[in-house]
Amino acid sequence: MKKLYPILLASACTTVLLASFTAQADQQTAMMSGCLGCHKADAKLIGPSFQDIAKKYAGQDGVVDTLAATVQAGSPGGKWGETQMPPSPAPLADIKKVITWMLTH
């Protein structure tokens, strides 16, 4: 067991570091894609907060694809008030990455 402990510890630390890096990378993608110009993690800015979006869509099947289509096409308003969301020029893979990260809030 003593020989196994360092391996388990190293594995746990690697998992934590990778999760932290992934969260930072996806936040970076959100910043580079312009999402953070209208959205904040924990408060309404121009659009709803990531937390509010995550609560609204929690547990729904296919939500990443549904939201990615909305982000890519833009939204005429009405889902979250009158404010319209312009279409995102970001690649679909980046949009899905940001949405997946957003839904963890």
Biopython code that builds the backbone (N, CA, C, O; Angstrom):
import numpy as np
from Bio.PDB.StructureBuilder import StructureBuilder

atoms = [
    (1, "MET", "N", (0.827, -1.205, 0.000)),
    (1, "MET", "CA", (0.000, 0.000, 0.000)),
    (1, "MET", "C", (0.862, 1.256, 0.000)),
    (1, "MET", "O", (0.510, 2.257, -0.625)),
    (2, "LYS", "N", (2.015, 1.202, 0.716)),
    (2, "LYS", "CA", (2.877, 2.381, 0.762)),
    (2, "LYS", "C", (3.400, 2.750, -0.619)),
    (2, "LYS", "O", (3.595, 3.929, -0.914)),
    (3, "LYS", "N", (3.629, 1.751, -1.468)),
    (3, "LYS", "CA", (4.116, 2.020, -2.821)),
    (3, "LYS", "C", (2.992, 2.574, -3.702)),
    (3, "LYS", "O", (3.242, 3.338, -4.634)),
    (4, "LEU", "N", (1.787, 2.192, -3.405)),
    (4, "LEU", "CA", (0.638, 2.629, -4.185)),
    (4, "LEU", "C", (0.219, 4.060, -3.853)),
    (4, "LEU", "O", (-0.311, 4.765, -4.713)),
    (5, "TYR", "N", (0.449, 4.490, -2.624)),
    (5, "TYR", "CA", (0.032, 5.822, -2.180)),
    (5, "TYR", "C", (0.603, 6.946, -3.040)),
    (5, "TYR", "O", (-0.166, 7.813, -3.457)),
    (6, "PRO", "N", (1.902, 6.986, -3.329)),
    (6, "PRO", "CA", (2.418, 8.081, -4.178)),
    (6, "PRO", "C", (1.792, 8.091, -5.573)),
    (6, "PRO", "O", (1.581, 9.158, -6.150)),
    (7, "ILE", "N", (1.500, 6.921, -6.110)),
    (7, "ILE", "CA", (0.891, 6.851, -7.434)),
    (7, "ILE", "C", (-0.527, 7.417, -7.385)),
    (7, "ILE", "O", (-0.921, 8.195, -8.254)),
    (8, "LEU", "N", (-1.292, 7.023, -6.363)),
    (8, "LEU", "CA", (-2.647, 7.543, -6.213)),
    (8, "LEU", "C", (-2.643, 9.054, -5.999)),
    (8, "LEU", "O", (-3.472, 9.767, -6.564)),
    (9, "LEU", "N", (-1.716, 9.535, -5.188)),
    (9, "LEU", "CA", (-1.602, 10.969, -4.925)),
    (9, "LEU", "C", (-1.255, 11.734, -6.204)),
    (9, "LEU", "O", (-1.840, 12.778, -6.493)),
    (10, "ALA", "N", (-0.307, 11.206, -6.958)),
    (10, "ALA", "CA", (0.084, 11.860, -8.210)),
    (10, "ALA", "C", (-1.084, 11.868, -9.193)),
    (10, "ALA", "O", (-1.302, 12.859, -9.891)),
    (11, "SER", "N", (-1.830, 10.777, -9.249)),
    (11, "SER", "CA", (-2.985, 10.702, -10.133)),
    (11, "SER", "C", (-4.049, 11.722, -9.744)),
    (11, "SER", "O", (-4.612, 12.397, -10.605)),
    (12, "ALA", "N", (-4.322, 11.832, -8.448)),
    (12, "ALA", "CA", (-5.320, 12.795, -7.972)),
    (12, "ALA", "C", (-4.883, 14.221, -8.280)),
    (12, "ALA", "O", (-5.692, 15.038, -8.718)),
    (13, "CYS", "N", (-3.615, 14.521, -8.055)),
    (13, "CYS", "CA", (-3.109, 15.878, -8.332)),
    (13, "CYS", "C", (-3.189, 16.201, -9.816)),
    (13, "CYS", "O", (-3.539, 17.321, -10.189)),
    (14, "THR", "N", (-2.870, 15.237, -10.660)),
    (14, "THR", "CA", (-2.946, 15.438, -12.104)),
    (14, "THR", "C", (-4.380, 15.718, -12.536)),
    (14, "THR", "O", (-4.623, 16.597, -13.363)),
    (15, "THR", "N", (-5.325, 14.973, -11.977)),
    (15, "THR", "CA", (-6.735, 15.181, -12.307)),
    (15, "THR", "C", (-7.187, 16.578, -11.924)),
    (15, "THR", "O", (-7.867, 17.246, -12.703)),
    (16, "VAL", "N", (-6.819, 17.026, -10.734)),
    (16, "VAL", "CA", (-7.191, 18.369, -10.273)),
    (16, "VAL", "C", (-6.559, 19.434, -11.165)),
    (16, "VAL", "O", (-7.225, 20.398, -11.542)),
    (17, "LEU", "N", (-5.294, 19.272, -11.502)),
    (17, "LEU", "CA", (-4.613, 20.252, -12.354)),
    (17, "LEU", "C", (-5.217, 20.298, -13.751)),
    (17, "LEU", "O", (-5.384, 21.379, -14.316)),
    (18, "LEU", "N", (-5.545, 19.143, -14.312)),
    (18, "LEU", "CA", (-6.159, 19.121, -15.639)),
    (18, "LEU", "C", (-7.537, 19.773, -15.623)),
    (18, "LEU", "O", (-7.889, 20.505, -16.549)),
    (19, "ALA", "N", (-8.312, 19.514, -14.587)),
    (19, "ALA", "CA", (-9.638, 20.136, -14.482)),
    (19, "ALA", "C", (-9.501, 21.648, -14.364)),
    (19, "ALA", "O", (-10.260, 22.396, -14.981)),
    (20, "SER", "N", (-8.539, 22.093, -13.578)),
    (20, "SER", "CA", (-8.310, 23.525, -13.409)),
    (20, "SER", "C", (-7.859, 24.147, -14.732)),
    (20, "SER", "O", (-8.335, 25.218, -15.111)),
    (21, "PHE", "N", (-6.944, 23.478, -15.433)),
    (21, "PHE", "CA", (-6.466, 23.982, -16.716)),
    (21, "PHE", "C", (-7.602, 24.056, -17.729)),
    (21, "PHE", "O", (-7.724, 25.039, -18.460)),
    (22, "THR", "N", (-8.440, 23.006, -17.772)),
    (22, "THR", "CA", (-9.560, 22.984, -18.708)),
    (22, "THR", "C", (-10.509, 24.135, -18.429)),
    (22, "THR", "O", (-10.957, 24.802, -19.361)),
    (23, "ALA", "N", (-10.829, 24.382, -17.148)),
    (23, "ALA", "CA", (-11.719, 25.491, -16.789)),
    (23, "ALA", "C", (-11.121, 26.819, -17.229)),
    (23, "ALA", "O", (-11.825, 27.674, -17.766)),
    (24, "GLN", "N", (-9.814, 26.996, -17.000)),
    (24, "GLN", "CA", (-9.165, 28.244, -17.401)),
    (24, "GLN", "C", (-9.144, 28.373, -18.923)),
    (24, "GLN", "O", (-9.357, 29.458, -19.464)),
    (25, "ALA", "N", (-8.885, 27.254, -19.613)),
    (25, "ALA", "CA", (-8.838, 27.283, -21.075)),
    (25, "ALA", "C", (-10.205, 27.635, -21.639)),
    (25, "ALA", "O", (-10.302, 28.416, -22.586)),
    (26, "ASP", "N", (-11.271, 27.063, -21.065)),
    (26, "ASP", "CA", (-12.604, 27.352, -21.575)),
    (26, "ASP", "C", (-13.035, 28.773, -21.236)),
    (26, "ASP", "O", (-13.762, 29.396, -22.010)),
    (27, "GLN", "N", (-12.607, 29.284, -20.116)),
    (27, "GLN", "CA", (-12.869, 30.688, -19.792)),
    (27, "GLN", "C", (-12.119, 31.573, -20.785)),
    (27, "GLN", "O", (-12.638, 32.598, -21.228)),
    (28, "GLN", "N", (-10.920, 31.180, -21.125)),
    (28, "GLN", "CA", (-10.138, 31.916, -22.117)),
    (28, "GLN", "C", (-10.846, 31.896, -23.472)),
    (28, "GLN", "O", (-10.890, 32.911, -24.167)),
    (29, "THR", "N", (-11.400, 30.739, -23.844)),
    (29, "THR", "CA", (-12.151, 30.628, -25.105)),
    (29, "THR", "C", (-13.360, 31.551, -25.076)),
    (29, "THR", "O", (-13.661, 32.219, -26.065)),
    (30, "ALA", "N", (-14.055, 31.589, -23.939)),
    (30, "ALA", "CA", (-15.218, 32.474, -23.796)),
    (30, "ALA", "C", (-14.794, 33.933, -23.958)),
    (30, "ALA", "O", (-15.495, 34.725, -24.588)),
    (31, "MET", "N", (-13.654, 34.275, -23.389)),
    (31, "MET", "CA", (-13.169, 35.649, -23.483)),
    (31, "MET", "C", (-12.797, 35.982, -24.938)),
    (31, "MET", "O", (-13.160, 37.040, -25.452)),
    (32, "MET", "N", (-12.074, 35.073, -25.587)),
    (32, "MET", "CA", (-11.632, 35.318, -26.967)),
    (32, "MET", "C", (-12.807, 35.309, -27.946)),
    (32, "MET", "O", (-12.741, 35.952, -28.994)),
    (33, "SER", "N", (-13.872, 34.594, -27.618)),
    (33, "SER", "CA", (-15.039, 34.507, -28.501)),
    (33, "SER", "C", (-16.006, 35.672, -28.316)),
    (33, "SER", "O", (-16.966, 35.807, -29.074)),
    (34, "GLY", "N", (-15.759, 36.508, -27.320)),
    (34, "GLY", "CA", (-16.598, 37.671, -27.092)),
    (34, "GLY", "C", (-17.761, 37.438, -26.138)),
    (34, "GLY", "O", (-18.537, 38.359, -25.881)),
    (35, "CYS", "N", (-17.896, 36.231, -25.611)),
    (35, "CYS", "CA", (-19.026, 35.902, -24.728)),
    (35, "CYS", "C", (-19.045, 36.784, -23.474)),
    (35, "CYS", "O", (-20.107, 37.186, -22.998)),
    (36, "LEU", "N", (-17.851, 37.074, -22.952)),
    (36, "LEU", "CA", (-17.770, 37.819, -21.697)),
    (36, "LEU", "C", (-18.036, 39.310, -21.882)),
    (36, "LEU", "O", (-18.048, 40.061, -20.907)),
    (37, "GLY", "N", (-18.247, 39.742, -23.112)),
    (37, "GLY", "CA", (-18.652, 41.121, -23.356)),
    (37, "GLY", "C", (-20.105, 41.358, -22.955)),
    (37, "GLY", "O", (-20.492, 42.484, -22.640)),
    (38, "CYS", "N", (-20.906, 40.294, -22.967)),
    (38, "CYS", "CA", (-22.333, 40.408, -22.647)),
    (38, "CYS", "C", (-22.767, 39.537, -21.463)),
    (38, "CYS", "O", (-23.832, 39.759, -20.889)),
    (39, "HIS", "N", (-21.951, 38.555, -21.102)),
    (39, "HIS", "CA", (-22.315, 37.622, -20.034)),
    (39, "HIS", "C", (-21.247, 37.610, -18.945)),
    (39, "HIS", "O", (-20.055, 37.731, -19.225)),
    (40, "LYS", "N", (-21.689, 37.462, -17.709)),
    (40, "LYS", "CA", (-20.792, 37.256, -16.573)),
    (40, "LYS", "C", (-21.159, 35.924, -15.939)),
    (40, "LYS", "O", (-22.253, 35.406, -16.164)),
    (41, "ALA", "N", (-20.265, 35.378, -15.162)),
    (41, "ALA", "CA", (-20.519, 34.085, -14.525)),
    (41, "ALA", "C", (-21.675, 34.149, -13.534)),
    (41, "ALA", "O", (-22.520, 33.255, -13.499)),
    (42, "ASP", "N", (-21.708, 35.209, -12.731)),
    (42, "ASP", "CA", (-22.627, 35.204, -11.591)),
    (42, "ASP", "C", (-23.591, 36.383, -11.525)),
    (42, "ASP", "O", (-24.277, 36.562, -10.518)),
    (43, "ALA", "N", (-23.652, 37.181, -12.572)),
    (43, "ALA", "CA", (-24.559, 38.334, -12.558)),
    (43, "ALA", "C", (-24.968, 38.683, -13.991)),
    (43, "ALA", "O", (-24.202, 38.484, -14.934)),
    (44, "LYS", "N", (-26.174, 39.199, -14.136)),
    (44, "LYS", "CA", (-26.647, 39.649, -15.438)),
    (44, "LYS", "C", (-25.812, 40.849, -15.878)),
    (44, "LYS", "O", (-25.537, 41.752, -15.088)),
    (45, "LEU", "N", (-25.425, 40.845, -17.113)),
    (45, "LEU", "CA", (-24.722, 41.990, -17.679)),
    (45, "LEU", "C", (-25.659, 42.528, -18.774)),
    (45, "LEU", "O", (-26.656, 43.171, -18.448)),
    (46, "ILE", "N", (-25.378, 42.292, -20.016)),
    (46, "ILE", "CA", (-26.319, 42.591, -21.098)),
    (46, "ILE", "C", (-27.239, 41.378, -21.275)),
    (46, "ILE", "O", (-28.453, 41.507, -21.430)),
    (47, "GLY", "N", (-26.620, 40.204, -21.247)),
    (47, "GLY", "CA", (-27.360, 38.946, -21.306)),
    (47, "GLY", "C", (-27.380, 38.300, -19.934)),
    (47, "GLY", "O", (-26.801, 38.834, -18.988)),
    (48, "PRO", "N", (-28.040, 37.157, -19.814)),
    (48, "PRO", "CA", (-28.129, 36.474, -18.522)),
    (48, "PRO", "C", (-26.773, 35.939, -18.059)),
    (48, "PRO", "O", (-25.859, 35.751, -18.862)),
    (49, "SER", "N", (-26.660, 35.700, -16.766)),
    (49, "SER", "CA", (-25.422, 35.136, -16.225)),
    (49, "SER", "C", (-25.294, 33.676, -16.629)),
    (49, "SER", "O", (-26.284, 33.018, -16.948)),
    (50, "PHE", "N", (-24.078, 33.181, -16.613)),
    (50, "PHE", "CA", (-23.851, 31.765, -16.883)),
    (50, "PHE", "C", (-24.583, 30.907, -15.859)),
    (50, "PHE", "O", (-25.111, 29.847, -16.196)),
    (51, "GLN", "N", (-24.615, 31.366, -14.608)),
    (51, "GLN", "CA", (-25.323, 30.616, -13.562)),
    (51, "GLN", "C", (-26.802, 30.494, -13.884)),
    (51, "GLN", "O", (-27.377, 29.415, -13.741)),
    (52, "ASP", "N", (-27.427, 31.579, -14.316)),
    (52, "ASP", "CA", (-28.853, 31.547, -14.643)),
    (52, "ASP", "C", (-29.132, 30.632, -15.840)),
    (52, "ASP", "O", (-30.126, 29.906, -15.858)),
    (53, "ILE", "N", (-28.253, 30.677, -16.829)),
    (53, "ILE", "CA", (-28.421, 29.809, -17.994)),
    (53, "ILE", "C", (-28.263, 28.345, -17.574)),
    (53, "ILE", "O", (-29.044, 27.486, -17.982)),
    (54, "ALA", "N", (-27.247, 28.072, -16.757)),
    (54, "ALA", "CA", (-27.017, 26.701, -16.293)),
    (54, "ALA", "C", (-28.216, 26.180, -15.502)),
    (54, "ALA", "O", (-28.601, 25.021, -15.652)),
    (55, "LYS", "N", (-28.807, 27.033, -14.661)),
    (55, "LYS", "CA", (-29.987, 26.618, -13.884)),
    (55, "LYS", "C", (-31.164, 26.316, -14.808)),
    (55, "LYS", "O", (-31.856, 25.314, -14.629)),
    (56, "LYS", "N", (-31.389, 27.175, -15.789)),
    (56, "LYS", "CA", (-32.538, 27.015, -16.680)),
    (56, "LYS", "C", (-32.455, 25.714, -17.490)),
    (56, "LYS", "O", (-33.473, 25.066, -17.734)),
    (57, "TYR", "N", (-31.257, 25.343, -17.898)),
    (57, "TYR", "CA", (-31.104, 24.199, -18.785)),
    (57, "TYR", "C", (-30.537, 22.953, -18.096)),
    (57, "TYR", "O", (-30.195, 21.983, -18.773)),
    (58, "ALA", "N", (-30.434, 22.963, -16.779)),
    (58, "ALA", "CA", (-29.867, 21.830, -16.034)),
    (58, "ALA", "C", (-30.602, 20.532, -16.335)),
    (58, "ALA", "O", (-31.831, 20.470, -16.296)),
    (59, "GLY", "N", (-29.829, 19.500, -16.636)),
    (59, "GLY", "CA", (-30.378, 18.169, -16.817)),
    (59, "GLY", "C", (-31.111, 17.910, -18.116)),
    (59, "GLY", "O", (-31.656, 16.821, -18.301)),
    (60, "GLN", "N", (-31.142, 18.858, -19.006)),
    (60, "GLN", "CA", (-31.862, 18.663, -20.276)),
    (60, "GLN", "C", (-30.963, 17.938, -21.289)),
    (60, "GLN", "O", (-29.799, 18.296, -21.465)),
    (61, "ASP", "N", (-31.505, 16.944, -21.933)),
    (61, "ASP", "CA", (-30.769, 16.207, -22.959)),
    (61, "ASP", "C", (-30.542, 17.082, -24.186)),
    (61, "ASP", "O", (-31.422, 17.841, -24.593)),
    (62, "GLY", "N", (-29.360, 16.967, -24.765)),
    (62, "GLY", "CA", (-29.054, 17.677, -25.999)),
    (62, "GLY", "C", (-28.919, 19.179, -25.865)),
    (62, "GLY", "O", (-28.931, 19.897, -26.865)),
    (63, "VAL", "N", (-28.792, 19.664, -24.636)),
    (63, "VAL", "CA", (-28.778, 21.113, -24.411)),
    (63, "VAL", "C", (-27.557, 21.790, -25.033)),
    (63, "VAL", "O", (-27.653, 22.926, -25.497)),
    (64, "VAL", "N", (-26.414, 21.110, -25.047)),
    (64, "VAL", "CA", (-25.217, 21.737, -25.620)),
    (64, "VAL", "C", (-25.441, 22.019, -27.108)),
    (64, "VAL", "O", (-25.120, 23.104, -27.592)),
    (65, "ASP", "N", (-25.990, 21.045, -27.828)),
    (65, "ASP", "CA", (-26.253, 21.252, -29.256)),
    (65, "ASP", "C", (-27.316, 22.327, -29.477)),
    (65, "ASP", "O", (-27.187, 23.155, -30.379)),
    (66, "THR", "N", (-28.367, 22.311, -28.654)),
    (66, "THR", "CA", (-29.442, 23.300, -28.782)),
    (66, "THR", "C", (-28.922, 24.708, -28.546)),
    (66, "THR", "O", (-29.190, 25.617, -29.331)),
    (67, "LEU", "N", (-28.174, 24.886, -27.454)),
    (67, "LEU", "CA", (-27.635, 26.214, -27.143)),
    (67, "LEU", "C", (-26.581, 26.632, -28.157)),
    (67, "LEU", "O", (-26.492, 27.811, -28.501)),
    (68, "ALA", "N", (-25.776, 25.682, -28.646)),
    (68, "ALA", "CA", (-24.757, 26.014, -29.645)),
    (68, "ALA", "C", (-25.414, 26.540, -30.917)),
    (68, "ALA", "O", (-24.919, 27.490, -31.524)),
    (69, "ALA", "N", (-26.520, 25.931, -31.320)),
    (69, "ALA", "CA", (-27.231, 26.404, -32.509)),
    (69, "ALA", "C", (-27.759, 27.819, -32.291)),
    (69, "ALA", "O", (-27.719, 28.649, -33.199)),
    (70, "THR", "N", (-28.258, 28.092, -31.075)),
    (70, "THR", "CA", (-28.763, 29.430, -30.767)),
    (70, "THR", "C", (-27.639, 30.451, -30.776)),
    (70, "THR", "O", (-27.794, 31.546, -31.318)),
    (71, "VAL", "N", (-26.511, 30.099, -30.181)),
    (71, "VAL", "CA", (-25.369, 31.025, -30.135)),
    (71, "VAL", "C", (-24.848, 31.275, -31.542)),
    (71, "VAL", "O", (-24.523, 32.409, -31.893)),
    (72, "GLN", "N", (-24.768, 30.233, -32.339)),
    (72, "GLN", "CA", (-24.241, 30.373, -33.698)),
    (72, "GLN", "C", (-25.157, 31.229, -34.578)),
    (72, "GLN", "O", (-24.684, 32.038, -35.377)),
    (73, "ALA", "N", (-26.463, 31.042, -34.423)),
    (73, "ALA", "CA", (-27.422, 31.776, -35.256)),
    (73, "ALA", "C", (-27.802, 33.136, -34.685)),
    (73, "ALA", "O", (-28.259, 34.016, -35.414)),
    (74, "GLY", "N", (-27.613, 33.305, -33.385)),
    (74, "GLY", "CA", (-28.084, 34.505, -32.713)),
    (74, "GLY", "C", (-29.503, 34.286, -32.224)),
    (74, "GLY", "O", (-30.143, 33.292, -32.568)),
    (75, "SER", "N", (-29.981, 35.206, -31.435)),
    (75, "SER", "CA", (-31.327, 35.077, -30.876)),
    (75, "SER", "C", (-32.050, 36.406, -31.007)),
    (75, "SER", "O", (-31.490, 37.454, -30.684)),
    (76, "PRO", "N", (-33.300, 36.373, -31.483)),
    (76, "PRO", "CA", (-34.037, 37.623, -31.695)),
    (76, "PRO", "C", (-34.515, 38.275, -30.399)),
    (76, "PRO", "O", (-35.063, 39.377, -30.435)),
    (77, "GLY", "N", (-34.323, 37.638, -29.294)),
    (77, "GLY", "CA", (-34.817, 38.166, -28.023)),
    (77, "GLY", "C", (-36.081, 37.455, -27.611)),
    (77, "GLY", "O", (-36.730, 36.787, -28.416)),
    (78, "GLY", "N", (-36.420, 37.604, -26.358)),
    (78, "GLY", "CA", (-37.631, 36.984, -25.860)),
    (78, "GLY", "C", (-37.375, 35.866, -24.873)),
    (78, "GLY", "O", (-38.189, 35.643, -23.977)),
    (79, "LYS", "N", (-36.265, 35.154, -25.010)),
    (79, "LYS", "CA", (-35.954, 34.075, -24.065)),
    (79, "LYS", "C", (-35.533, 34.635, -22.709)),
    (79, "LYS", "O", (-35.879, 34.089, -21.662)),
    (80, "TRP", "N", (-34.788, 35.723, -22.746)),
    (80, "TRP", "CA", (-34.242, 36.314, -21.528)),
    (80, "TRP", "C", (-34.566, 37.801, -21.449)),
    (80, "TRP", "O", (-33.868, 38.542, -20.757)),
    (81, "GLY", "N", (-35.566, 38.236, -22.115)),
    (81, "GLY", "CA", (-35.894, 39.660, -22.165)),
    (81, "GLY", "C", (-35.860, 40.115, -23.611)),
    (81, "GLY", "O", (-35.848, 39.300, -24.533)),
    (82, "GLU", "N", (-35.844, 41.398, -23.795)),
    (82, "GLU", "CA", (-35.924, 41.961, -25.141)),
    (82, "GLU", "C", (-34.580, 42.047, -25.860)),
    (82, "GLU", "O", (-34.539, 42.247, -27.074)),
    (83, "THR", "N", (-33.491, 41.900, -25.128)),
    (83, "THR", "CA", (-32.176, 42.050, -25.734)),
    (83, "THR", "C", (-31.912, 40.943, -26.745)),
    (83, "THR", "O", (-32.103, 39.762, -26.454)),
    (84, "GLN", "N", (-31.481, 41.328, -27.910)),
    (84, "GLN", "CA", (-31.138, 40.363, -28.949)),
    (84, "GLN", "C", (-29.688, 39.933, -28.798)),
    (84, "GLN", "O", (-28.845, 40.715, -28.357)),
    (85, "MET", "N", (-29.400, 38.693, -29.164)),
    (85, "MET", "CA", (-28.023, 38.211, -29.160)),
    (85, "MET", "C", (-27.569, 38.062, -30.602)),
    (85, "MET", "O", (-28.193, 37.332, -31.373)),
    (86, "PRO", "N", (-26.492, 38.743, -30.977)),
    (86, "PRO", "CA", (-26.011, 38.615, -32.357)),
    (86, "PRO", "C", (-25.416, 37.222, -32.586)),
    (86, "PRO", "O", (-25.002, 36.561, -31.633)),
    (87, "PRO", "N", (-25.374, 36.778, -33.837)),
    (87, "PRO", "CA", (-24.762, 35.484, -34.127)),
    (87, "PRO", "C", (-23.271, 35.512, -33.793)),
    (87, "PRO", "O", (-22.604, 36.534, -33.950)),
    (88, "SER", "N", (-22.771, 34.382, -33.336)),
    (88, "SER", "CA", (-21.354, 34.287, -33.003)),
    (88, "SER", "C", (-20.558, 33.808, -34.210)),
    (88, "SER", "O", (-20.946, 32.841, -34.866)),
    (89, "PRO", "N", (-19.446, 34.479, -34.506)),
    (89, "PRO", "CA", (-18.590, 34.029, -35.602)),
    (89, "PRO", "C", (-17.622, 32.925, -35.165)),
    (89, "PRO", "O", (-16.860, 32.416, -35.986)),
    (90, "ALA", "N", (-17.643, 32.547, -33.876)),
    (90, "ALA", "CA", (-16.713, 31.544, -33.356)),
    (90, "ALA", "C", (-16.989, 30.181, -33.979)),
    (90, "ALA", "O", (-18.128, 29.879, -34.333)),
    (91, "PRO", "N", (-15.953, 29.358, -34.114)),
    (91, "PRO", "CA", (-16.166, 27.997, -34.622)),
    (91, "PRO", "C", (-17.109, 27.211, -33.704)),
    (91, "PRO", "O", (-17.106, 27.410, -32.490)),
    (92, "LEU", "N", (-17.907, 26.327, -34.284)),
    (92, "LEU", "CA", (-18.881, 25.554, -33.520)),
    (92, "LEU", "C", (-18.220, 24.770, -32.387)),
    (92, "LEU", "O", (-18.796, 24.654, -31.305)),
    (93, "ALA", "N", (-17.035, 24.236, -32.612)),
    (93, "ALA", "CA", (-16.339, 23.477, -31.555)),
    (93, "ALA", "C", (-16.045, 24.373, -30.352)),
    (93, "ALA", "O", (-16.184, 23.936, -29.210)),
    (94, "ASP", "N", (-15.639, 25.622, -30.595)),
    (94, "ASP", "CA", (-15.379, 26.564, -29.503)),
    (94, "ASP", "C", (-16.672, 26.927, -28.784)),
    (94, "ASP", "O", (-16.697, 27.026, -27.557)),
    (95, "ILE", "N", (-17.737, 27.124, -29.537)),
    (95, "ILE", "CA", (-19.032, 27.455, -28.927)),
    (95, "ILE", "C", (-19.463, 26.328, -27.992)),
    (95, "ILE", "O", (-19.889, 26.582, -26.865)),
    (96, "LYS", "N", (-19.355, 25.091, -28.457)),
    (96, "LYS", "CA", (-19.744, 23.946, -27.628)),
    (96, "LYS", "C", (-18.855, 23.823, -26.395)),
    (96, "LYS", "O", (-19.328, 23.460, -25.318)),
    (97, "LYS", "N", (-17.574, 24.124, -26.551)),
    (97, "LYS", "CA", (-16.656, 24.060, -25.417)),
    (97, "LYS", "C", (-17.055, 25.087, -24.349)),
    (97, "LYS", "O", (-17.078, 24.778, -23.157)),
    (98, "VAL", "N", (-17.363, 26.287, -24.785)),
    (98, "VAL", "CA", (-17.772, 27.341, -23.848)),
    (98, "VAL", "C", (-19.101, 26.987, -23.188)),
    (98, "VAL", "O", (-19.263, 27.189, -21.985)),
    (99, "ILE", "N", (-20.037, 26.470, -23.945)),
    (99, "ILE", "CA", (-21.339, 26.103, -23.377)),
    (99, "ILE", "C", (-21.187, 24.994, -22.347)),
    (99, "ILE", "O", (-21.800, 25.046, -21.281)),
    (100, "THR", "N", (-20.385, 24.001, -22.656)),
    (100, "THR", "CA", (-20.142, 22.903, -21.705)),
    (100, "THR", "C", (-19.563, 23.460, -20.417)),
    (100, "THR", "O", (-19.983, 23.077, -19.324)),
    (101, "TRP", "N", (-18.593, 24.370, -20.544)),
    (101, "TRP", "CA", (-17.985, 25.003, -19.364)),
    (101, "TRP", "C", (-19.019, 25.869, -18.629)),
    (101, "TRP", "O", (-19.092, 25.845, -17.401)),
    (102, "MET", "N", (-19.801, 26.620, -19.375)),
    (102, "MET", "CA", (-20.818, 27.501, -18.778)),
    (102, "MET", "C", (-21.814, 26.711, -17.954)),
    (102, "MET", "O", (-22.232, 27.158, -16.886)),
    (103, "LEU", "N", (-22.198, 25.541, -18.441)),
    (103, "LEU", "CA", (-23.213, 24.737, -17.749)),
    (103, "LEU", "C", (-22.706, 24.165, -16.419)),
    (103, "LEU", "O", (-23.485, 23.589, -15.659)),
    (104, "THR", "N", (-21.424, 24.317, -16.138)),
    (104, "THR", "CA", (-20.894, 23.857, -14.843)),
    (104, "THR", "C", (-21.082, 24.915, -13.753)),
    (104, "THR", "O", (-20.796, 24.644, -12.586)),
    (105, "HIS", "N", (-21.544, 26.083, -14.099)),
    (105, "HIS", "CA", (-21.694, 27.156, -13.110)),
    (105, "HIS", "C", (-22.884, 26.934, -12.220)),
    (105, "HIS", "O", (-23.152, 27.745, -11.334)),
]
sb = StructureBuilder()
sb.init_structure("model")
sb.init_model(0)
sb.init_chain("A")
sb.init_seg("    ")
for serial, (resi, resn, name, xyz) in enumerate(atoms, 1):
    if name == "N":
        sb.init_residue(resn, " ", resi, " ")
    sb.init_atom(name, np.array(xyz, "f"), 0.0, 1.0, " ", f" {name:<3s}", serial, name[0])
structure = sb.get_structure()
